[in-house]
Amino acid sequence: MNAKTIAAQHAALIQFARAVFVDWPNVALIDALDIQDAAVEAGLLQLVSPAPTIRCGESCECAEYLSPAGWAIGARCYRLAEWMREAQP
């Protein structure tokens, strides 16, 4: 991994942290959707496109809350960015 890539990843993590802590110390105002949106904007998560119309597997989080009608129009599904998956132990 080169220095430019590391710097870009570091900048993405800083962007995410700033977005999450923007209302510090009132962090109770932050909800999961705010965190998810901040992660997408920072490049930590990616919206799956095209929107899936079936479960992606046994650990599909969307299956926990999506109705049959929701599957018909497609799930708003997110996945870790490739560089984030590579960083997992």
C-alpha angles and dihedrals in degrees: 000000000000129000093253092056092047091049091051092049091047090050090051091052091048090049090052094047092050091050093049094046097041092111096042125183090023093067090146086079091065115092132190093262091055089052092047092049091048090051091052092048091049092048097247093115129034128207109237112239130228093035110252117246095190136043114281092216146306093307094049106147092195091062089066094066110012119103124215088259089053091052089051091062095036135262123269091233127181131196133186113266113257093252090053091052090051090053094056116106 
